Amino acid sequence: MQYRTIHVDASRSYDIHIGKGLLTDVARLIRPLVGECRLAVITDSNVNALHGERLMQVLENDGYNVVKYVIPAGEASKCAENLLAFLNFLALEQITRSDAVIAFGGGVVGDLGGLSASLFLRGVKYIQVPTTLLAAVDSSVGGKTAIDIPAGKNLVGSFYQPVMVCCDTELMDTLPAEIYRDGCAEVIKYGMILDGELYKVLHEIPFDRESVVARCVEIKRDVVQQDEFDNGVRGLLNFGHTFGHAIEKLSNFAVSHGEAVAKGMVIASRIAPLCGMCDVADELSALLVEYGFDITCGYNADEIYNALLADKKRRGGTIAVVLPRAIGECILVNMPLDDLNVLLKKVLS
Ligand SMILES: NC(=O)c1ccc[n+]([C@@H]2O[C@H](COP(=O)([O-])OP(=O)(O)OC[C@H]3O[C@@H](n4cnc5c(N)ncnc54)[C@H](O)[C@@H]3O)[C@@H](O)[C@H]2O)c1
């Protein structure tokens, strides 16, 4: 089978394989990495119903002894209760340090599965098999794992790299349109922050999934290799996210992540020219609208500002925001909160 391989050199080096129909090859691809072992698959109820049987067959036909753990679909499953329940499942199934976990699903399963793998027996190998566009281009790459706690999203987690990522782009054919579109916001983000050529390609809708996923993964790989532990350039990946998270929170998560990021990217692009950078807001807005995003903010400047005060990226009196200098070039700006308050009033009046 033809597929692309992107190598990541982080604290653990690993390959990300991307191809249409690649699920059929997953057992063959993992064997050199995990050898003869038992595999614990974690997945969610939707992915299990659509593709679970096929993954089990592929693994079992290759001689693996596989156990499966299914969580309910949705963000609410990325919680401490499920983390503990899955760790307990691994223990009861007598998974050992020579065995491996496979996270088969979107970002929820990937984050929970990855965190579990990093904690169980102080670390067992894990493989990411992303099934959403967002997971393929973002959450399965770079080794961030997390769960949500009542105080906030992703507040408990670890940096823990998988031993392999196996991305079958065909699995995304079954995604509901709005979930696929959420992933498109992240894809557009990659074009905006680091690759004007990719951005141009995205005007062709639908884009060629395999090559676009591969390019996004390369971009994220390059960023992660420079700053695995998120102390600098990795912050660029937050383009649109600082404002997006504020919008998600204000809407009580009624606005989806992708739509919130789309709105957030537009706010950042409107702020940029007020800071002496070029004005790409109309161009970006037009592309986002073509993808079907509602880019109106829906909240006033005070509401956004107050929601931002609780952001993880705030440091005392400043907050890191990512602003576009051009299509394909963004920069990280550590902005005094008072200045941001004034700018928000100008762009959201
Ligand atoms: N670790 C990271 O670096 C990182 C980066 C970005 C986002 N995230 C996390 O990722 C999560 C969001 O990921 P997501 O958007 O993939 O959400 P998700 O995992 O909840 O998946 C979205 C929905 O799609 C369904 N689904 C998944 N694959 C499917 C398929 N092939 N066909 C049909 N339905 C399918 C799921 O059951 C779910 O209902 C958030 O928790 C976010 O915090 C993590």
The ligand as an ORCA input file, in Angstrom:
! r2SCAN-3c Opt
* xyz 0 1
  N      -3.287     16.780     22.492
  C      -3.319     17.807     21.688
  O      -2.285     18.326     21.242
  C      -4.644     18.346     21.259
  C      -4.725     19.276     20.211
  C      -5.977     19.706     19.796
  C      -7.134     19.218     20.419
  N      -7.009     18.323     21.433
  C      -8.210     17.774     22.082
  O      -8.923     17.035     21.105
  C     -10.306     16.983     21.466
  C     -11.142     17.284     20.249
  O     -10.866     16.295     19.281
  P     -11.952     15.870     18.196
  O     -12.484     17.089     17.537
  O     -11.343     14.791     17.397
  O     -13.151     15.378     19.122
  P     -13.738     13.924     19.470
  O     -12.681     12.972     19.788
  O     -14.778     14.173     20.505
  O     -14.438     13.502     18.120
  C     -15.514     14.270     17.638
  C     -16.725     13.401     17.334
  O     -16.466     12.643     16.163
  C     -16.754     11.270     16.390
  N     -15.881     10.513     15.499
  C     -14.556     10.332     15.597
  N     -14.080      9.706     14.524
  C     -15.132      9.446     13.725
  C     -15.290      8.851     12.450
  N     -14.234      8.422     11.755
  N     -16.532      8.780     11.920
  C     -17.604      9.281     12.596
  N     -17.521      9.867     13.794
  C     -16.297      9.959     14.357
  C     -16.514     11.074     17.863
  O     -17.207      9.956     18.347
  C     -17.049     12.389     18.428
  O     -18.450     12.309     18.550
  C     -10.486     18.005     22.580
  O     -10.614     17.323     23.796
  C      -9.191     18.810     22.566
  O      -8.846     19.305     23.832
  C      -5.807     17.876     21.856
*
